[in-house]
Amino acid sequence: MPRLLLLSLALVALPFFVPSSTVSADPPNRRSNVLMIAVDDLRPELNCYGQSYMKTPHMDALAASGVRFDRAYCQVAVCGASRASLLSGCRPETTGCWDYRTLMRTKMPDVLSLPQHFRQSGYETTFIGKVYHSPSDDPQGWSVRADDLAPRDKAKGKGYLNTARGKRVAHPGNPKLKHGPSTENGGDVADDAYSDGHNADRAITMMEKLSTGEKPFFLAVGFVKPHLPFNAPGKYWDMYDRDEIKIPVRRDVIDGVSYSGSGWGELKNYPDIPRDVKFLDDAKTLELIHGYRAATSYTDAQVGKLIAGLDRLAIRDNTIVVLWGDHGWYVGDFGDWCKHTNYEIATRVPLIVSAPGVEGAQQTDALTELVDLYPTLCELSGLEVPEHCQGTSFRKVLTEPTMKWKDAAFSQYKKSIRGKLILGTSVRTQRYRYTQWREIKTGTLDAVELIDFQKDPGATRNVADQAEYKNDLKELAELCQRSAEGV
C-alpha cells in the first residue's frame, strides 16, 4: 500500500482522463514556431485572473488572444523540480527531482526532453534566461546557444544596481549568509539594466535570426522576476501606491496542522529579514508586497516586448505562445512567504496558451497540470507524443474549454517533520484538496488533510475529521490508490 501511494503520480489513471487518442481535431499548423515563456515564482495574481489592482496589460493581452487556464497546477512547488517535471514530461516520482539543486539529467540521463524532442523533429531549439533551474542542464535539448545568436552585453543585465556582489551584507542572524536586500527600487533606469530586460532584448534578436532560417524554431525564454529579490526599475514601483496595499490576514494556513507553513527560509536568507519571527511587521510586509507587484509588472513589460517582436516579424500567426509560472508563491498570505508547501497558493499557477487556430478571450476551469504541457505542444506542432510522457495533452480543451476534463490534478512535496522525512501527496479536484502525508522510510500514514473549497474558499480549515466527509475521504483515497494501480 505505501509503495502504491508513493507511485501514485508516476502513472496516469486512464479512467480519470480523456485519452489523447480521442482528440480528433487536426492541429491548426503542423510546423508552427513555439515561443515558451517561463516565469519564476509567478502566482496567478494578474489582472486577467481577476486581480484588478495588478498592472499586467501584456499578459492580459496574451490571455485575450488565447485560453487562460484558471485551475492549472504544478507537480511540486519548488522551481528546479517543477521545471524538471514539465520539461521531461514526467512526474516527480519518476524524475527523482524534488529540490532546486538536482539536475534533471543526473536523474534521467536518457530521457527525451521537450526541447530535445523538438530538436530531433527538425526544429531549431534554443533558450535564454531561466528555463531549467541550471543553464547547464539538458545540453542535448538545444541546437544553438543564446550567446551565438545574441551575445550578452556585460554592462547590462545586473541582478542588483545598488549592491555590488563584493559588498553584499552578512545576515545578522547567520553571518554565513551574504545577500543584498530583499527589494531594490532601481530608480530611473532602462529595463535592460536588470537581467530580465536585457534577456528580453536578446530574445528578440534571437527571434529575428531564427525567423530567417529554414527550420521552425522552439525558443524558450525564462524570466526570473518576480523571484526574490524584488528588484525592478522605479517606474514599475511607481505603478503601485503602497498606502493602498492591504496586508493579508495573518493566521495559520490550515488550522491545527503542523505541515501547513512554508517556513519561508528562502526569504529569511536576506539580511533585512529577521530569522526568529513568526510574522513580519507591517512595514516590511508592505514593502515586500509592493516589490512583488513591481517585479511582476516589470516582467509583464518584457512579455509585451516578445509578443511585439513576433508581430513586427510577421510570425505571430504561425507561432504557438505559451506562458506558465513554475509554481505559486505566498505573498504574506496567512502571514506566510515563498512556496515549499503542498497547498493551493503554492501549487496553483498561471497558464496561458495562444496558438494558431485557437479562438481568443477564452477561459477554462479544466483541471490542468504542468506535466500536460509537453504532450500538448507536441500535438499542436504535429509531433508524436513520446510514450514516456505521463501527462495528457489538453489540446482538445483549447477548442472546447467547457468540456469535462481531468477529475484531479496531483502535487507532491517532501519535508522534514519532527526528524522524519515526510511525503505529501495532494489530490486537487474541482471541490476538494485532499492530502496524505506519509513517512517515506516506513510508508506510515502520518496525517490527512481535506479542504472543502465549496464551503471554505479561503482554505483555512481541515475537515478530514468531520463525519459528513467520510464518503468523500474514501473516494479521494481511492483516487490516489487507483491512480497508483493504473486501473
C-alpha positions as CSV (number, residue, x, y, z in Angstrom):
1,M,0.0,0.0,0.0
2,P,2.7,2.6,0.9
3,R,4.6,1.9,-2.3
4,L,1.5,2.2,-4.4
5,L,0.8,5.6,-2.9
6,L,4.3,6.7,-3.5
7,L,3.9,5.8,-7.1
8,S,0.5,7.4,-7.4
9,L,1.8,10.3,-9.5
10,A,4.1,8.3,-11.7
11,L,1.3,6.7,-13.6
12,V,-1.7,8.1,-15.5
13,A,-5.1,6.8,-14.4
14,L,-6.9,6.4,-17.7
15,P,-10.4,6.4,-16.3
16,F,-9.9,9.9,-14.9
17,F,-8.6,11.5,-18.1
18,V,-9.6,12.0,-21.7
19,P,-7.1,9.9,-23.7
20,S,-5.2,11.7,-26.4
21,S,-6.5,9.2,-28.9
22,T,-9.9,10.8,-28.6
23,V,-8.7,14.2,-29.7
24,S,-9.6,14.3,-33.4
25,A,-9.3,17.9,-34.4
26,D,-6.3,18.5,-36.7
27,P,-3.7,20.9,-35.3
28,P,-4.0,24.3,-37.0
29,N,-0.4,24.3,-38.3
30,R,1.9,21.4,-38.0
31,R,5.1,23.4,-38.4
32,S,4.4,26.4,-36.1
33,N,7.1,28.0,-34.2
34,V,7.0,27.8,-30.4
35,L,7.7,30.6,-28.0
36,M,7.6,29.2,-24.5
37,I,7.7,31.8,-21.7
38,A,8.6,30.6,-18.2
39,V,8.2,33.0,-15.3
40,D,9.7,32.2,-11.9
41,D,7.5,32.4,-8.8
42,L,4.6,33.9,-10.7
43,R,1.3,33.2,-9.0
44,P,-2.0,33.8,-10.8
45,E,-2.2,37.3,-9.4
46,L,-2.7,39.1,-12.7
47,N,-5.3,41.5,-13.9
48,C,-6.6,38.8,-16.4
49,Y,-7.1,36.5,-13.5
50,G,-9.4,38.9,-11.8
51,Q,-7.0,40.9,-9.7
52,S,-7.9,44.4,-11.0
53,Y,-5.2,46.2,-8.9
54,M,-2.4,44.4,-10.9
55,K,-0.9,46.3,-13.8
56,T,-0.2,43.4,-16.3
57,P,-1.6,44.6,-19.6
58,H,0.7,42.5,-21.8
59,M,0.0,39.2,-20.1
60,D,-3.7,40.2,-20.1
61,A,-3.5,40.8,-23.9
62,L,-1.9,37.4,-24.4
63,A,-4.7,35.8,-22.5
64,A,-7.2,37.8,-24.7
65,S,-5.6,36.2,-27.7
66,G,-5.9,32.6,-26.4
67,V,-7.0,30.5,-23.5
68,R,-6.5,31.2,-19.8
69,F,-6.4,28.2,-17.6
70,D,-7.8,29.0,-14.2
71,R,-7.1,25.7,-12.5
72,A,-3.6,24.8,-13.5
73,Y,-1.2,23.2,-11.0
74,C,2.5,22.4,-10.8
75,Q,3.7,18.9,-9.7
76,V,6.0,20.1,-6.9
77,A,6.3,23.7,-5.5
78,V,10.0,24.3,-6.0
79,C,11.5,25.7,-9.2
80,G,14.0,23.1,-10.2
81,A,11.8,20.1,-9.5
82,S,8.8,21.7,-11.2
83,R,10.8,22.5,-14.3
84,A,12.3,19.1,-14.5
85,S,8.8,17.6,-14.4
86,L,7.4,19.9,-17.1
87,L,10.5,19.6,-19.5
88,S,10.8,15.8,-19.1
89,G,7.1,15.1,-19.3
90,C,7.3,13.0,-16.1
91,R,6.0,13.3,-12.6
92,P,8.5,13.9,-9.7
93,E,8.3,10.2,-8.6
94,T,9.8,9.4,-11.9
95,T,12.2,12.3,-12.4
96,G,13.6,11.9,-8.9
97,C,13.9,15.7,-8.7
98,W,12.5,17.1,-5.5
99,D,14.5,20.3,-5.0
100,Y,16.1,23.1,-6.9
101,R,19.6,21.6,-6.8
102,T,19.1,18.3,-8.6
103,L,19.7,18.4,-12.4
104,M,17.2,16.5,-14.4
105,R,20.0,14.9,-16.5
106,T,21.7,13.5,-13.3
107,K,18.5,11.5,-12.6
108,M,17.2,10.9,-16.2
109,P,20.3,10.9,-18.5
110,D,18.4,9.2,-21.3
111,V,15.0,10.9,-21.2
112,L,13.8,12.6,-24.4
113,S,13.2,16.1,-23.1
114,L,10.7,18.5,-24.6
115,P,13.3,20.7,-26.4
116,Q,15.3,17.6,-27.4
117,H,12.2,16.1,-29.0
118,F,11.6,19.3,-31.0
119,R,15.3,19.4,-32.0
120,Q,15.2,15.8,-33.2
121,S,12.0,16.7,-35.1
122,G,13.6,19.3,-37.2
123,Y,13.3,22.4,-35.1
124,E,16.0,24.9,-34.2
125,T,15.9,24.9,-30.4
126,T,17.4,27.5,-28.0
127,F,16.8,29.2,-24.8
128,I,17.7,32.3,-22.8
129,G,17.2,33.1,-19.1
130,K,15.9,30.6,-16.5
131,V,14.3,27.6,-18.2
132,Y,15.8,24.7,-16.4
133,H,17.0,25.8,-12.9
134,S,20.5,25.4,-14.1
135,P,21.5,26.6,-17.6
136,S,23.9,23.6,-17.8
137,D,21.0,21.1,-17.5
138,D,19.9,19.2,-20.7
139,P,22.6,20.3,-23.3
140,Q,21.0,17.7,-25.6
141,G,17.9,19.8,-25.9
142,W,19.4,22.8,-27.6
143,S,20.7,23.2,-31.1
144,V,22.2,26.7,-30.8
145,R,23.4,28.8,-27.9
146,A,21.9,32.2,-27.0
147,D,25.3,33.8,-27.0
148,D,25.8,32.7,-30.6
149,L,22.7,34.5,-31.6
150,A,22.6,37.5,-29.3
151,P,25.7,38.0,-27.1
152,R,25.3,39.4,-23.7
153,D,26.4,43.0,-23.0
154,K,28.2,42.8,-19.7
155,A,27.4,46.4,-18.9
156,K,23.8,45.5,-18.7
157,G,21.6,42.8,-17.1
158,K,22.6,43.2,-13.5
159,G,20.9,41.5,-10.6
160,Y,21.4,44.5,-8.3
161,L,22.2,48.0,-9.3
162,N,23.0,49.5,-5.9
163,T,24.6,46.5,-4.2
164,A,27.8,45.2,-5.8
165,R,28.5,41.4,-5.3
166,G,31.5,42.1,-3.2
167,K,29.6,44.4,-0.9
168,R,26.7,42.1,0.0
169,V,25.8,42.1,3.6
170,A,26.1,39.2,6.1
171,H,22.8,38.2,7.8
172,P,22.9,39.3,11.4
173,G,21.3,36.0,12.4
174,N,23.6,33.9,10.3
175,P,26.9,35.5,9.2
176,K,27.5,32.8,6.6
177,L,24.6,34.1,4.6
178,K,25.5,37.1,2.4
179,H,22.9,38.8,0.2
180,G,21.8,42.1,-0.9
181,P,18.5,43.4,0.4
182,S,15.2,41.6,-0.4
183,T,14.0,44.5,-2.5
184,E,15.5,47.2,-4.7
185,N,13.9,50.2,-6.4
186,G,16.3,50.7,-9.3
187,G,15.2,54.3,-9.9
188,D,15.3,55.9,-13.3
189,V,17.0,53.2,-15.3
190,A,16.1,51.3,-18.5
191,D,14.6,47.9,-18.4
192,D,17.8,46.3,-19.6
193,A,19.7,47.5,-16.6
194,Y,18.4,44.3,-14.9
195,S,18.8,40.8,-16.3
196,D,15.2,40.1,-17.5
197,G,15.1,43.3,-19.5
198,H,18.4,42.6,-21.2
199,N,17.4,39.0,-21.9
200,A,14.1,40.2,-23.4
201,D,16.1,42.4,-25.8
202,R,18.4,39.5,-26.6
203,A,15.4,37.1,-27.2
204,I,14.0,39.5,-29.8
205,T,17.4,39.5,-31.6
206,M,17.3,35.7,-31.4
207,M,13.8,35.6,-32.9
208,E,14.9,37.9,-35.7
209,K,17.7,35.5,-36.7
210,L,15.7,32.3,-36.1
211,S,12.8,33.6,-38.2
212,T,15.0,33.8,-41.3
213,G,16.2,30.2,-41.0
214,E,14.8,27.2,-42.9
215,K,13.7,25.4,-39.8
216,P,10.8,26.3,-37.4
217,F,12.1,27.4,-34.0
218,F,11.4,26.4,-30.4
219,L,12.5,29.3,-28.3
220,A,12.3,29.2,-24.5
221,V,12.6,32.4,-22.6
222,G,12.8,32.3,-18.8
223,F,12.2,35.4,-16.7
224,V,13.5,35.4,-13.2
225,K,11.2,38.1,-11.7
226,P,9.1,38.1,-9.6
227,H,11.6,35.8,-7.8
228,L,13.4,37.3,-4.9
229,P,15.0,39.8,-4.6
230,F,12.2,42.0,-5.8
231,N,14.3,44.3,-7.9
232,A,12.9,46.5,-10.7
233,P,13.2,49.9,-12.3
234,G,11.5,52.7,-10.5
235,K,8.7,53.1,-13.0
236,Y,7.3,49.8,-12.0
237,W,7.3,50.6,-8.4
238,D,5.5,53.8,-9.2
239,M,2.6,51.8,-10.7
240,Y,1.5,50.9,-7.1
241,D,0.6,53.0,-4.1
242,R,1.9,51.3,-1.0
243,D,-0.8,53.1,1.1
244,E,-3.4,51.2,-0.9
245,I,-2.0,47.8,-0.3
246,K,-3.9,45.6,2.1
247,I,-2.0,43.3,4.4
248,P,-3.4,39.7,4.3
249,V,-4.8,38.2,7.5
250,R,-2.0,36.5,9.4
251,R,-3.0,33.1,10.7
252,D,-2.0,29.5,10.1
253,V,-2.6,28.3,6.6
254,I,-4.7,25.4,7.8
255,D,-5.8,25.4,11.5
256,G,-4.3,22.8,13.7
257,V,-2.0,21.2,11.1
258,S,1.8,21.3,11.6
259,Y,2.6,20.8,7.9
260,S,0.9,23.9,6.6
261,G,3.5,26.6,6.6
262,S,6.4,27.1,4.2
263,G,8.9,28.2,6.9
264,W,9.9,30.9,4.3
265,G,13.6,30.1,4.8
266,E,14.3,31.4,1.3
267,L,13.2,34.9,2.3
268,K,14.9,34.7,5.7
269,N,18.3,34.4,3.9
270,Y,18.1,38.1,3.1
271,P,19.9,40.4,5.7
272,D,16.9,42.7,6.1
273,I,14.6,39.8,7.1
274,P,14.6,38.6,10.7
275,R,15.1,34.8,11.1
276,D,13.4,34.4,14.5
277,V,9.9,35.8,14.0
278,K,6.6,34.1,13.2
279,F,5.2,37.1,11.3
280,L,6.9,40.1,9.6
281,D,5.9,43.6,10.8
282,D,3.6,45.7,8.7
283,A,6.2,47.9,7.2
284,K,8.3,45.0,5.8
285,T,5.2,43.2,4.7
286,L,4.0,46.2,2.7
287,E,7.5,46.7,1.2
288,L,7.6,43.1,0.0
289,I,4.1,43.0,-1.4
290,H,4.9,46.3,-3.2
291,G,8.1,44.8,-4.5
292,Y,6.5,41.6,-5.7
293,R,3.9,43.6,-7.7
294,A,6.5,45.9,-9.2
295,A,8.6,42.9,-10.2
296,T,5.5,41.3,-11.8
297,S,4.7,44.4,-13.8
298,Y,8.4,44.6,-14.9
299,T,8.2,41.0,-16.2
300,D,4.9,41.8,-17.8
301,A,6.5,44.5,-19.8
302,Q,9.2,42.1,-21.0
303,V,6.5,39.6,-22.2
304,G,5.0,42.5,-24.1
305,K,8.2,43.1,-25.9
306,L,8.4,39.5,-27.0
307,I,4.9,39.5,-28.4
308,A,5.5,42.8,-30.1
309,G,8.6,41.2,-31.7
310,L,6.6,38.4,-33.1
311,D,4.1,40.9,-34.6
312,R,6.9,43.0,-36.1
313,L,8.5,40.0,-37.7
314,A,5.1,38.9,-39.0
315,I,5.3,35.5,-37.5
316,R,2.8,35.8,-34.7
317,D,0.1,33.9,-36.8
318,N,2.5,31.0,-37.1
319,T,3.7,30.8,-33.6
320,I,2.4,28.9,-30.6
321,V,2.9,31.1,-27.5
322,V,2.6,29.5,-24.0
323,L,3.2,31.3,-20.7
324,W,3.5,29.5,-17.4
325,G,4.6,30.0,-13.9
326,D,6.7,27.2,-12.3
327,H,4.7,27.3,-9.0
328,G,2.8,29.7,-6.9
329,W,4.1,32.0,-4.1
330,Y,2.9,33.2,-0.7
331,V,3.0,37.0,-0.5
332,G,2.1,37.4,3.1
333,D,-1.0,35.2,2.8
334,F,-1.7,33.8,6.2
335,G,1.5,35.6,7.3
336,D,3.5,33.1,5.1
337,W,6.0,33.7,2.3
338,C,7.7,31.8,-0.5
339,K,6.4,28.3,-1.7
340,H,7.6,24.9,-0.4
341,T,4.3,23.5,0.6
342,N,1.6,21.3,-0.9
343,Y,-1.2,23.8,-0.8
344,E,-3.3,25.8,-3.1
345,I,-1.3,29.0,-3.1
346,A,2.0,27.2,-3.6
347,T,0.8,24.8,-6.3
348,R,-1.7,26.8,-8.4
349,V,0.0,28.5,-11.4
350,P,-0.9,30.8,-14.3
351,L,-1.1,29.1,-17.7
352,I,-1.9,30.9,-20.9
353,V,-1.9,29.4,-24.4
354,S,-2.2,31.3,-27.6
355,A,-1.9,29.2,-30.8
356,P,-2.8,29.4,-34.5
357,G,-6.4,28.4,-35.0
358,V,-7.4,28.8,-31.3
359,E,-10.1,31.3,-30.5
360,G,-9.1,34.1,-28.1
361,A,-10.6,35.5,-25.0
362,Q,-11.4,32.1,-23.6
363,Q,-11.0,30.7,-20.1
364,T,-11.4,27.2,-18.7
365,D,-11.8,25.7,-15.3
366,A,-10.5,22.4,-16.6
367,L,-8.1,20.9,-14.1
368,T,-4.7,21.0,-15.8
369,E,-1.1,20.1,-14.8
370,L,2.2,21.5,-16.0
371,V,3.2,17.9,-16.9
372,D,0.5,18.1,-19.5
373,L,2.3,20.8,-21.5
374,Y,4.8,18.5,-23.1
375,P,2.2,16.3,-24.9
376,T,0.1,19.4,-25.7
377,L,2.9,21.2,-27.5
378,C,3.7,18.0,-29.4
379,E,0.1,17.7,-30.7
380,L,-0.2,21.4,-31.5
381,S,3.0,21.1,-33.6
382,G,2.1,17.8,-35.2
383,L,4.8,15.8,-33.4
384,E,4.3,12.3,-31.9
385,V,3.8,12.2,-28.2
386,P,6.7,10.1,-26.7
387,E,5.5,7.1,-24.8
388,H,7.3,8.1,-21.6
389,C,5.1,11.2,-21.1
390,Q,3.0,11.0,-18.0
391,G,0.8,14.0,-18.7
392,T,-2.2,14.2,-21.0
393,S,-2.4,16.6,-23.9
394,F,-5.1,19.3,-23.3
395,R,-5.2,20.4,-27.0
396,K,-8.9,19.5,-27.1
397,V,-9.6,21.9,-24.2
398,L,-8.2,24.8,-26.3
399,T,-11.1,24.3,-28.7
400,E,-13.7,23.2,-26.1
401,P,-12.8,25.0,-22.9
402,T,-16.0,24.0,-21.1
403,M,-15.6,20.2,-21.7
404,K,-15.3,17.7,-18.9
405,W,-11.6,17.0,-18.4
406,K,-9.5,15.6,-15.7
407,D,-11.1,14.7,-12.4
408,A,-8.0,15.6,-10.5
409,A,-4.6,17.3,-10.5
410,F,-1.7,16.0,-8.4
411,S,1.0,17.8,-6.5
412,Q,3.7,16.5,-4.1
413,Y,6.1,17.9,-1.6
414,K,8.7,16.4,0.7
415,K,9.5,18.0,4.0
416,S,11.2,17.0,7.3
417,I,8.8,16.9,10.3
418,R,9.9,16.1,13.8
419,G,13.0,14.4,12.4
420,K,11.1,12.3,9.9
421,L,11.1,12.8,6.1
422,I,7.5,13.0,5.0
423,L,6.0,13.0,1.5
424,G,2.8,14.9,1.0
425,T,0.6,13.7,-1.9
426,S,-2.1,16.1,-2.8
427,V,-5.2,15.5,-5.0
428,R,-7.0,18.6,-6.2
429,T,-10.5,18.0,-7.6
430,Q,-13.0,20.7,-8.5
431,R,-14.2,20.9,-4.9
432,Y,-11.5,19.4,-2.7
433,R,-7.8,19.4,-2.0
434,Y,-7.1,16.1,-0.3
435,T,-3.6,15.5,1.1
436,Q,-1.9,12.4,2.6
437,W,1.3,12.8,4.5
438,R,3.3,9.6,4.7
439,E,6.7,8.8,6.3
440,I,8.9,7.9,3.4
441,K,11.0,5.3,5.2
442,T,8.1,3.3,6.6
443,G,5.1,4.3,4.4
444,T,3.2,5.1,7.6
445,L,0.3,7.5,7.2
446,D,1.2,10.5,9.4
447,A,-1.7,12.9,8.6
448,V,-4.6,13.5,6.4
449,E,-6.0,16.9,5.3
450,L,-9.1,17.8,3.5
451,I,-10.0,21.3,2.3
452,D,-13.6,21.9,1.0
453,F,-13.3,24.9,-1.3
454,Q,-17.1,24.9,-1.8
455,K,-17.6,25.8,1.9
456,D,-14.2,27.3,2.6
457,P,-12.8,29.1,-0.4
458,G,-10.1,30.6,1.7
459,A,-8.7,27.2,2.5
460,T,-8.4,27.7,6.2
461,R,-10.0,24.6,7.7
462,N,-9.0,20.9,7.7
463,V,-12.3,19.0,7.8
464,A,-10.8,15.5,7.4
465,D,-12.1,14.5,10.9
466,Q,-15.7,15.6,10.2
467,A,-18.2,12.7,9.8
468,E,-20.0,14.3,6.8
469,Y,-16.9,13.9,4.7
470,K,-16.5,10.2,5.4
471,N,-17.5,9.0,1.9
472,D,-15.6,11.8,0.2
473,L,-12.5,10.9,2.0
474,K,-12.8,7.3,0.9
475,E,-13.3,8.2,-2.7
476,L,-10.3,10.6,-2.6
477,A,-8.1,8.0,-1.0
478,E,-9.2,5.5,-3.7
479,L,-8.3,8.1,-6.3
480,C,-4.7,8.0,-5.1
481,Q,-4.8,4.2,-5.0
482,R,-6.5,3.7,-8.4
483,S,-4.1,6.1,-9.9
484,A,-1.2,4.1,-8.5
485,E,-2.6,0.9,-9.9
486,G,-3.4,2.5,-13.3
487,V,-6.9,1.0,-13.4
